[in-house]
Amino acid sequence: MAQVTPIRDLKGYLEPVQVERLIAAAKNPRDKAFVSVLAKGGIRISEAIQLKESDIDSERETLTIVHLKERLKLILILTS
């Protein structure tokens, strides 16, 4: 018999439409980009605040993220 996890133990996630509304509500491009990277890249705030300009490759349209938990470098493909 499978173990049932109580609802109170589950993390809360936003639905895609909620993410889009949050992005649309951002007042400036920096905030829109920050929310987009967090939501669409699935990264933690601690990883996002450590991003540097050198992590952006505009020619390849990628963003390199250092995944702090496993100490891996992740490449996020930036698309419209």
Helices and strands as residue ranges (DSSP letters): G 7-9, H 16-25, H 29-41, H 45-48, G 53-55, E 56-57, E 62-67, E 72-77
